[in-house]
Amino acid sequence: MRPVNEKLRKDLLEAGKREFMENGFRGASLKSIAASLGVTTGAIYRYYTDKEALFDGLVREPAQELVERYRTLQQTFAGRSLEEQLQKLPEVPDKEASWMMDFLYEHFDAFKLIACCSSGTKYEHYLDTLAEIEDHSGRLLVDRMVEAGYPIRRLDDELIHIMSTALFNGMFETIRMICRGKKRWFIWMTCGIFTPRAGSVSLESLLNKGLPFDLRLEYAN
């Protein structure tokens, strides 16, 4: 068995990332990746069984971490008393969205691949996984409020899912806009983290939100 060449593995990941960014998963070619490094496709197969395994190697860790952290956060919230949940409810959306946006931009390349290049992979429906966690949390809270006698009606499952999906699509749309090469930015967060408009927010305050460098430059222009 040949020893693992860590430099080649890292080079394959970098070359794969470029190929996926340029052509998407469906249009990406292992032959092109191999050619860009001056190796054979056989060299790739020693590290990754196929194109999807290479894509998975680029996004798996941050993608899983985001899901697990969000699931844990929702489970912790669900474990509180109803009174405490309702007391903290106004501040929860901002806190959740704030750390999630920070996490997305800390792992920007991975989530750019998921948001813009994952069609044809298991990550194509990644947002559904996040939305399902939010759906479950929302249903639990509404059910507890109804059972406690609060004057609200149970929400339809489809309506809850629409709201959950809109939340995460709003977050990921800022990344998709970068993929589309937009030069002017209007960032709107459903949860109300920040709503910058031309002349209404300083560039410094935007930079403090952890926005990626190319977005900073484009907004500055």
C-alpha positions, 0 to 999 in steps of 0.5 A: 500500500502506497503511503499517503501524500498529504501535499498531493491530497491538499493540492487535489482539494484546492484544484477540486475547489477551483473546478467546482467553483468554475463549473459546478459539480455536474460540469466538473471533470476529474480529468481536468482536475488531474491535468491541472496538477500534472497527475493522472486520474488514477492519482485522484482515485487513491484519495477519493473514490469519485467526484462526489467524494472529492466534493464531500471532502471540501464541505463535509466538516463545516456542513456537519458542524453547522447542522449539529450546532444548530440542532444542539442550540434548538434542543437546549432551547426546547429544554427550557420552561415555557415561561423562559422560552417566551421570555427569551424568544425576542432575542433568540432569532438575532443571536441564532442568525448572528453566530450562523452568519459568522460561521458561514463566512468563517467557512465561506468557500465550503458554503459557497460550494454548497449554495452555488455548486452542489446540484447533483450531490447530497448537499443539493438539499442541505437547506432542507436539513436546517429547515427541518430542525427549525420546523421541529422546534417551531412545532414544539413551541406552538404545541406547548403554548396551545396546551398551556392555554395561550390564545393561539391556533396551531400552525399548519406544517406547510406554513411552518416549513415555508417560514423556516425555508425562507429564513435559511434561504435569506441567509444563503442568498447573500452567498448566492449573490456573490456567486452571481458576481453582484457588484452592489449589495443590499443585505437583508436578514429575516432575523434582523441582524443588520439591514445595510443600505447605501449611506445608512451603515458604515463600512467599518460596521460591515467589516465587524460582521465578518463579511468576506474580503471580496464582499467588502471590496464590492460594497466599498465600491 
